[in-house]
Amino acid sequence: MNTDKIYAEQLANEYAPKDTSKVVALKKLDARAKLPANIFTYTFGIIMALIAGTGMCFSMNVIGDGSTVSFVIGVIIGLVGLVGMGVNYPIYKKMLNNGKQKYAFEIMELAKEISNY
């Protein structure tokens, strides 16, 4: 294999004008519709998992003084985290549906234009 040729082609593709076809525009609209739901879901899920982990640390005496109060606080914090993780998916589905509804007309029109060719 000629690695110089491959490298030159990669570099040329990087600097070539980008394709602004309707399919690319359709993919961008689809990503724009889904992005807020994805960002929220990942962020909220990570935060809730950290909260659940903190609660577990309190209840297993990794954090705190090992008293009964520390255990109870840990269980409560852990349950808050678990409930948050449990409601994360329904919130995601709701946000995703809202995003799809927001861009549905544009996506459908662009898809019709593409399929008519």
Phi and psi in degrees as GROMACS dihedral restraints (atoms count N, CA, C in turn):
[ dihedral_restraints ]
;  ai    aj    ak    al  type     phi  dphi    fc
    3     4     5     6     1   -96.5    20    10
    4     5     6     7     1    97.8    20    10
    6     7     8     9     1   -67.5    20    10
    7     8     9    10     1   -29.7    20    10
    9    10    11    12     1   -64.4    20    10
   10    11    12    13     1   -39.6    20    10
   12    13    14    15     1   -66.4    20    10
   13    14    15    16     1   -43.6    20    10
   15    16    17    18     1   -61.6    20    10
   16    17    18    19     1   -44.8    20    10
   18    19    20    21     1   -62.2    20    10
   19    20    21    22     1   -42.4    20    10
   21    22    23    24     1   -64.4    20    10
   22    23    24    25     1   -39.7    20    10
   24    25    26    27     1   -67.1    20    10
   25    26    27    28     1   -39.4    20    10
   27    28    29    30     1   -62.2    20    10
   28    29    30    31     1   -44.9    20    10
   30    31    32    33     1   -64.4    20    10
   31    32    33    34     1   -41.2    20    10
   33    34    35    36     1   -64.4    20    10
   34    35    36    37     1   -39.6    20    10
   36    37    38    39     1   -65.3    20    10
   37    38    39    40     1   -33.3    20    10
   39    40    41    42     1   -66.3    20    10
   40    41    42    43     1   -35.6    20    10
   42    43    44    45     1   -95.7    20    10
   43    44    45    46     1    -5.2    20    10
   45    46    47    48     1   -70.5    20    10
   46    47    48    49     1   152.7    20    10
   48    49    50    51     1   -59.8    20    10
   49    50    51    52     1   139.9    20    10
   51    52    53    54     1   -76.7    20    10
   52    53    54    55     1   144.9    20    10
   54    55    56    57     1   -75.2    20    10
   55    56    57    58     1   125.0    20    10
   57    58    59    60     1  -111.1    20    10
   58    59    60    61     1    45.8    20    10
   60    61    62    63     1   -71.6    20    10
   61    62    63    64     1   170.2    20    10
   63    64    65    66     1   -69.6    20    10
   64    65    66    67     1   -28.8    20    10
   66    67    68    69     1   -66.5    20    10
   67    68    69    70     1   -40.4    20    10
   69    70    71    72     1   -63.8    20    10
   70    71    72    73     1   -41.7    20    10
   72    73    74    75     1   -63.5    20    10
   73    74    75    76     1   -38.4    20    10
   75    76    77    78     1   -64.5    20    10
   76    77    78    79     1   -42.2    20    10
   78    79    80    81     1   -63.6    20    10
   79    80    81    82     1   -38.9    20    10
   81    82    83    84     1   -66.7    20    10
   82    83    84    85     1   -40.4    20    10
   84    85    86    87     1   -63.9    20    10
   85    86    87    88     1   -41.4    20    10
   87    88    89    90     1   -62.2    20    10
   88    89    90    91     1   -43.9    20    10
   90    91    92    93     1   -64.9    20    10
   91    92    93    94     1   -38.5    20    10
   93    94    95    96     1   -65.6    20    10
   94    95    96    97     1   -34.0    20    10
   96    97    98    99     1   -69.7    20    10
   97    98    99   100     1   -33.8    20    10
   99   100   101   102     1   -93.0    20    10
  100   101   102   103     1   -19.5    20    10
  102   103   104   105     1   -59.4    20    10
  103   104   105   106     1   -48.7    20    10
  105   106   107   108     1   -59.4    20    10
  106   107   108   109     1   -40.3    20    10
  108   109   110   111     1   -65.6    20    10
  109   110   111   112     1   -41.3    20    10
  111   112   113   114     1   -65.5    20    10
  112   113   114   115     1   -44.6    20    10
  114   115   116   117     1   -62.4    20    10
  115   116   117   118     1   -46.6    20    10
  117   118   119   120     1   -61.5    20    10
  118   119   120   121     1   -45.9    20    10
  120   121   122   123     1   -62.6    20    10
  121   122   123   124     1   -46.4    20    10
  123   124   125   126     1   -64.6    20    10
  124   125   126   127     1   -44.8    20    10
  126   127   128   129     1   -64.4    20    10
  127   128   129   130     1   -49.6    20    10
  129   130   131   132     1   -64.4    20    10
  130   131   132   133     1   -40.3    20    10
  132   133   134   135     1   -63.4    20    10
  133   134   135   136     1   -42.7    20    10
  135   136   137   138     1   -64.5    20    10
  136   137   138   139     1   -44.6    20    10
  138   139   140   141     1   -62.0    20    10
  139   140   141   142     1   -44.5    20    10
  141   142   143   144     1   -66.1    20    10
  142   143   144   145     1   -36.1    20    10
  144   145   146   147     1   -66.2    20    10
  145   146   147   148     1   -38.1    20    10
  147   148   149   150     1   -66.8    20    10
  148   149   150   151     1   -38.9    20    10
  150   151   152   153     1   -64.7    20    10
  151   152   153   154     1   -43.8    20    10
  153   154   155   156     1   -62.4    20    10
  154   155   156   157     1   -40.5    20    10
  156   157   158   159     1   -65.0    20    10
  157   158   159   160     1   -37.5    20    10
  159   160   161   162     1   -64.3    20    10
  160   161   162   163     1   -42.3    20    10
  162   163   164   165     1   -61.5    20    10
  163   164   165   166     1   -41.1    20    10
  165   166   167   168     1   -63.7    20    10
  166   167   168   169     1   -38.8    20    10
  168   169   170   171     1   -63.8    20    10
  169   170   171   172     1   -40.3    20    10
  171   172   173   174     1   -64.6    20    10
  172   173   174   175     1   -44.2    20    10
  174   175   176   177     1   -73.2    20    10
  175   176   177   178     1   -22.5    20    10
  177   178   179   180     1  -101.5    20    10
  178   179   180   181     1    13.7    20    10
  180   181   182   183     1    65.3    20    10
  181   182   183   184     1    24.8    20    10
  183   184   185   186     1   -79.0    20    10
  184   185   186   187     1   -38.5    20    10
  186   187   188   189     1  -116.8    20    10
  187   188   189   190     1   144.8    20    10
  189   190   191   192     1    98.0    20    10
  190   191   192   193     1  -176.9    20    10
  192   193   194   195     1   -96.0    20    10
  193   194   195   196     1     0.5    20    10
  195   196   197   198     1    83.3    20    10
  196   197   198   199     1    10.6    20    10
  198   199   200   201     1   -82.2    20    10
  199   200   201   202     1   172.0    20    10
  201   202   203   204     1   -65.1    20    10
  202   203   204   205     1   -36.6    20    10
  204   205   206   207     1   -62.8    20    10
  205   206   207   208     1   -42.6    20    10
  207   208   209   210     1   -62.9    20    10
  208   209   210   211     1   -39.4    20    10
  210   211   212   213     1   -63.4    20    10
  211   212   213   214     1   -47.2    20    10
  213   214   215   216     1   -64.3    20    10
  214   215   216   217     1   -42.8    20    10
  216   217   218   219     1   -60.9    20    10
  217   218   219   220     1   -41.1    20    10
  219   220   221   222     1   -62.8    20    10
  220   221   222   223     1   -41.3    20    10
  222   223   224   225     1   -64.6    20    10
  223   224   225   226     1   -42.5    20    10
  225   226   227   228     1   -64.4    20    10
  226   227   228   229     1   -46.1    20    10
  228   229   230   231     1   -62.9    20    10
  229   230   231   232     1   -42.2    20    10
  231   232   233   234     1   -61.7    20    10
  232   233   234   235     1   -40.6    20    10
  234   235   236   237     1   -66.4    20    10
  235   236   237   238     1   -37.1    20    10
  237   238   239   240     1   -60.4    20    10
  238   239   240   241     1   -44.8    20    10
  240   241   242   243     1   -63.5    20    10
  241   242   243   244     1   -41.4    20    10
  243   244   245   246     1   -66.6    20    10
  244   245   246   247     1   -40.1    20    10
  246   247   248   249     1   -64.3    20    10
  247   248   249   250     1   -41.8    20    10
  249   250   251   252     1   -60.4    20    10
  250   251   252   253     1   -42.2    20    10
  252   253   254   255     1   -66.2    20    10
  253   254   255   256     1   -34.1    20    10
  255   256   257   258     1   -68.2    20    10
  256   257   258   259     1   -35.4    20    10
  258   259   260   261     1   -88.3    20    10
  259   260   261   262     1    -5.2    20    10
  261   262   263   264     1   -61.7    20    10
  262   263   264   265     1   -45.4    20    10
  264   265   266   267     1   -66.0    20    10
  265   266   267   268     1   -46.1    20    10
  267   268   269   270     1   -60.4    20    10
  268   269   270   271     1   -36.5    20    10
  270   271   272   273     1   -64.8    20    10
  271   272   273   274     1   -42.2    20    10
  273   274   275   276     1   -58.8    20    10
  274   275   276   277     1   -47.9    20    10
  276   277   278   279     1   -60.4    20    10
  277   278   279   280     1   -41.4    20    10
  279   280   281   282     1   -64.7    20    10
  280   281   282   283     1   -46.6    20    10
  282   283   284   285     1   -65.2    20    10
  283   284   285   286     1   -38.2    20    10
  285   286   287   288     1   -64.9    20    10
  286   287   288   289     1   -43.5    20    10
  288   289   290   291     1   -62.7    20    10
  289   290   291   292     1   -39.9    20    10
  291   292   293   294     1   -63.4    20    10
  292   293   294   295     1   -42.6    20    10
  294   295   296   297     1   -64.8    20    10
  295   296   297   298     1   -40.1    20    10
  297   298   299   300     1   -65.9    20    10
  298   299   300   301     1   -40.0    20    10
  300   301   302   303     1   -64.7    20    10
  301   302   303   304     1   -36.7    20    10
  303   304   305   306     1   -63.8    20    10
  304   305   306   307     1   -39.3    20    10
  306   307   308   309     1  -105.7    20    10
  307   308   309   310     1     8.0    20    10
  309   310   311   312     1   -60.2    20    10
  310   311   312   313     1   -45.5    20    10
  312   313   314   315     1   -61.6    20    10
  313   314   315   316     1   -48.6    20    10
  315   316   317   318     1   -62.3    20    10
  316   317   318   319     1   -42.5    20    10
  318   319   320   321     1   -66.0    20    10
  319   320   321   322     1   -43.5    20    10
  321   322   323   324     1   -65.0    20    10
  322   323   324   325     1   -42.2    20    10
  324   325   326   327     1   -63.5    20    10
  325   326   327   328     1   -43.9    20    10
  327   328   329   330     1   -67.3    20    10
  328   329   330   331     1   -38.3    20    10
  330   331   332   333     1   -65.1    20    10
  331   332   333   334     1   -38.7    20    10
  333   334   335   336     1   -63.6    20    10
  334   335   336   337     1   -42.4    20    10
  336   337   338   339     1   -61.4    20    10
  337   338   339   340     1   -42.2    20    10
  339   340   341   342     1   -66.4    20    10
  340   341   342   343     1   -43.5    20    10
  342   343   344   345     1   -73.8    20    10
  343   344   345   346     1   -17.7    20    10
  345   346   347   348     1   -79.7    20    10
  346   347   348   349     1   -11.5    20    10
